[in-house]
Amino acid sequence: METTKIGMVGLGTVGSGVAKLLLEHGDRIARQAGRRLELAEVVVRDVGKERDVLVPPGIVSTDLNRILNRTDIKTVVHLVGGLEPARTILLQLLEAGKDVITANKAVLAEHGPELFDRARELGRSIAFDASVGGGIPIITNISQCLSANHVESLTAILNGTSNFILTQMEEQEASYADAVREAQALGFAEADPTLDVDGSDAAQKLALLAHLAFGVRVHWKGIARQGIDKLDLVDLRFAQELGYRIKLLAVARQEGETLEMHVSPTLVKIGTPLAEVRGAFNAIRLVGDAVGPLLFHGLGAGQMPTASAVVADLIDTVVGRAAITFRTLELWSRRAVSLSEADHAHTTGRYYLRLTVEDRPGVMSEITGVLGRHKISIASVIQRESSDDSAASVPLVIITHTTTDGATRQALEEMNRLNAVRPGSVRMSIRD
């Protein structure tokens, strides 16, 4: 059987998983690829670092030129995180005539147009199914399997770290800080989890999915985003009492010539598929005009789920399928669809409002007066009686009927100026 030599840059968690699949399941992969895939060169920053995979002697080095200069290595797995030197290395690989498989969503979200334009100029391809959703084959499904559809909307849980933290807060009644520490101890969160918990990671992935689904070129920093880093355990308790769970949702929805996009904590009805996504799992709910609603669910991160997606891309690349798809899709090309950004002020839905108010007569009248002026109708109210007669303030939770984002935002700003309202008010959208 023919042998194809493979290069790899990066032998961290995911890289070790890829190496395990290639070395331990070579026969199975050869049947799928129609050829043997030989791991011929691996470039790392630290050769002496201990790893949980045993690779053949002599193939690991710190010298990228050992891959760049080998004409018999035409396909390279790029598993370098961050923006630099990841971007520079990816460009060097393309310039050296290599097709690339990457799992780095950050570098694609930030530098996608540059990288894909250069790959096209050089007649090379970039495969990136592992960059979103870990082991979930969402990139392939949107770009190929659903190509007969006009995608109407995407609603997704795209960050396993945030979902794990929310699950711990809900099920174990852990504080946000304790849930983060647990996520770090289990390897679900980095030492600095900022990009996961502030919504940036989900926004980067949403930018990639939106380009595939709607053909738009959207920079991830332009996507409105709010993370879970300021979420209070009390809101998860109120949400559960009302029949909801709080999830960090990434949403992209087209209406006419406008595209609504945002990442934010959202109350999701218990019993619906997205509400039941627990732990470090991801899920993407997609609606196509022909196929209708679809749900993709699976581990969104981790060594072997992500390695699974990388090796699938590797097989597609060496047999030539990736090159055909890459040329056909013209990803991040200048032919991108032009859709205007939806005005979030006019986005409609129901909303959850929590205020901390003075415990005295007349406060509810002041609150309802503000809501009335903004034409916001109340669906339900939870007003707790204080167990402490000396308490100066109590929580007040309001669920609205359908209204607009702008109306609730303006109403909350006005309510926050009332003498009876304490700082720290919360507003979240609701998805039934």
JOJO-V879014 format. One record per pair of residues at least 12 apart in sequence whose C-alpha atoms are under 8 Angstrom apart, sorted by the first residue. I is the first residue (numbers start at 1). J is the second residue. Records with the same first field share a line. If there is no record, write none. Layout:
I=J + J
//
This chain:
1=34 + 35 + 36
2=34 + 35 + 36
3=35 + 36 + 37 + 38
4=35 + 36 + 37 + 38 + 73 + 318
5=37 + 38 + 39 + 40 + 72 + 73 + 74 + 75
6=37 + 38 + 39 + 40 + 41 + 73 + 74 + 75 + 76 + 77
7=39 + 40 + 41 + 42 + 67 + 73 + 75 + 76 + 77
8=39 + 41 + 42 + 43 + 76 + 77 + 78 + 79
9=42 + 43 + 44 + 64 + 76 + 77 + 78 + 79 + 80
10=42 + 43 + 44 + 45 + 78 + 79 + 80
11=42 + 43 + 44 + 79
12=51 + 79
13=302 + 303
14=79 + 302 + 303 + 304 + 306 + 307
15=79 + 307
16=51 + 52 + 53 + 303
17=53 + 303 + 304 + 307
18=304 + 307 + 308 + 310 + 311
19=39 + 53 + 55
20=53
21=307 + 311
22=37 + 38 + 39
23=39 + 55
29=315
32=315
33=315 + 316 + 318 + 319
34=319
40=59 + 73
41=59 + 60 + 61 + 66 + 67
42=59 + 60 + 61 + 67
43=60 + 61 + 62 + 63 + 64 + 67
44=60 + 61 + 62 + 63
45=62
46=62
47=60 + 61 + 62
68=92 + 93 + 96
69=96
73=98
74=97 + 98 + 99
75=98 + 99 + 100 + 101 + 314 + 317 + 318
76=93 + 98 + 99 + 100 + 101
77=100 + 101 + 102 + 310 + 314
78=90 + 100 + 101 + 102 + 103
79=102 + 103 + 104
80=104
81=104 + 106
82=104 + 106 + 107
83=106 + 107 + 110
86=107
87=107 + 111
90=115
91=115 + 118
94=118 + 119 + 122 + 124
95=122
97=122 + 124
98=124
99=124 + 125 + 126 + 317
100=124 + 125 + 126 + 127
101=126 + 127 + 128 + 310 + 313 + 314
102=126 + 127 + 128 + 129 + 130 + 131 + 310
103=128 + 129 + 130 + 131 + 132 + 306 + 310
104=128 + 130 + 131
105=128 + 131 + 132 + 204 + 205 + 208
106=201 + 204
108=208
109=204 + 205 + 207 + 208 + 219 + 220
110=219 + 220
112=332
113=332 + 333
116=331 + 332 + 333
117=332 + 333
120=327
124=323
125=322 + 323 + 326 + 327
126=322 + 326
127=313 + 317 + 322 + 326
128=310 + 313
129=309 + 310 + 313
130=306 + 307 + 309 + 310
131=205
132=158 + 205 + 300
133=158 + 282 + 283 + 298 + 299 + 300 + 301
134=298 + 299 + 300 + 301 + 302 + 305 + 306 + 309
135=298 + 299 + 300 + 301 + 304 + 305 + 306 + 307 + 308 + 309
136=296 + 297 + 298 + 299 + 300 + 305 + 309
137=309
138=296
139=209 + 212
142=212 + 213
143=212 + 213 + 329
144=325
146=288
148=290
149=288 + 289 + 290 + 291
150=213 + 214 + 288 + 289 + 290
151=213 + 214 + 286 + 287 + 288 + 289
152=253 + 254 + 255 + 286 + 287 + 288 + 289
153=251 + 252 + 253 + 254 + 286 + 287 + 288
154=250 + 251 + 252 + 253 + 284 + 285 + 286 + 287
155=249 + 250 + 251 + 252 + 284 + 285 + 286
156=249 + 250 + 251 + 274 + 282 + 283 + 284 + 285
157=202 + 247 + 248 + 249 + 250 + 274 + 282 + 283 + 284
158=202 + 205 + 206 + 249 + 250 + 282 + 283 + 284 + 300
159=196 + 201 + 202 + 248 + 280 + 282 + 300
160=188 + 279 + 280 + 281 + 282 + 299 + 300 + 301
161=183 + 188 + 189 + 196 + 197 + 280
162=196 + 197 + 228 + 248 + 280
163=247 + 248 + 277 + 278 + 279 + 280 + 281 + 282
164=183 + 188 + 278 + 279 + 280 + 281
165=179 + 180 + 183 + 279
166=179 + 246 + 247
167=278 + 279
168=279
169=233 + 236
170=233 + 236 + 237
173=233
174=233
175=232 + 233
176=229 + 231 + 232 + 233
188=280 + 302
197=227 + 228 + 229
198=225 + 226 + 227 + 228 + 229
199=225 + 226 + 227 + 228 + 248 + 263 + 264
200=220 + 221 + 225 + 227
202=250 + 263
203=220 + 221 + 223 + 225 + 250 + 262 + 263
204=220 + 221
206=220 + 250 + 251 + 252
207=219 + 220 + 223
210=252
211=331 + 332
212=331
214=337
215=336 + 337
216=336 + 337 + 338 + 339
217=332 + 336 + 337
223=261 + 262 + 263
224=261 + 262 + 263
225=262 + 263 + 264
226=263 + 264 + 265
227=248 + 263 + 264 + 265
228=248 + 264 + 265
235=354
238=397
239=267
243=269 + 270
244=267 + 268 + 269 + 270 + 275
245=267 + 268 + 269 + 270 + 275
246=265 + 266 + 267 + 268 + 275
247=265 + 266 + 267 + 268 + 275
248=263 + 264 + 265 + 266
249=263 + 264 + 265 + 266
250=262 + 263 + 264
251=263
257=339 + 340
258=339 + 340 + 341 + 342
259=339 + 340 + 341 + 342
260=341 + 342 + 343 + 344
261=341 + 342
264=428
265=428 + 429
266=428 + 429 + 430 + 431
267=352 + 428 + 429 + 430 + 431
268=430 + 431 + 432
269=431 + 432
280=299 + 300 + 301
281=297 + 298 + 299 + 300 + 301
282=297 + 298 + 299 + 300
283=295 + 296 + 297 + 298
284=296 + 297
344=405 + 406
345=404 + 405 + 406 + 407
346=404 + 405 + 406
347=404 + 405 + 406
348=402 + 403 + 404 + 405
349=401 + 402 + 403 + 404 + 405 + 429 + 430 + 431
350=399 + 400 + 401 + 402 + 403 + 404 + 429 + 430 + 431
351=399 + 400 + 401 + 402 + 403 + 408 + 427 + 428 + 429 + 430
352=397 + 398 + 399 + 400 + 426 + 427 + 428 + 429 + 430
353=397 + 398 + 399 + 425 + 426 + 427 + 428
354=395 + 396 + 397 + 398 + 425 + 426 + 427
355=395 + 396 + 397 + 421 + 422 + 424 + 425 + 426
356=393 + 394 + 395 + 396 + 421 + 422 + 423 + 424 + 425
357=393 + 394 + 395 + 396 + 420 + 421 + 422
358=392 + 393 + 394 + 420 + 421 + 422
359=391 + 392 + 393 + 394
363=420
367=415
370=411 + 414 + 415
371=411
374=407 + 408 + 410 + 411
375=407
376=400 + 401 + 402 + 403 + 407 + 408
377=400 + 401 + 402 + 403
378=398 + 399 + 400 + 401
379=398 + 399 + 400 + 401
380=398 + 399 + 400
381=396 + 397 + 398 + 399
382=396 + 397 + 398
383=395 + 396 + 397
384=396
409=427
412=425 + 427
//
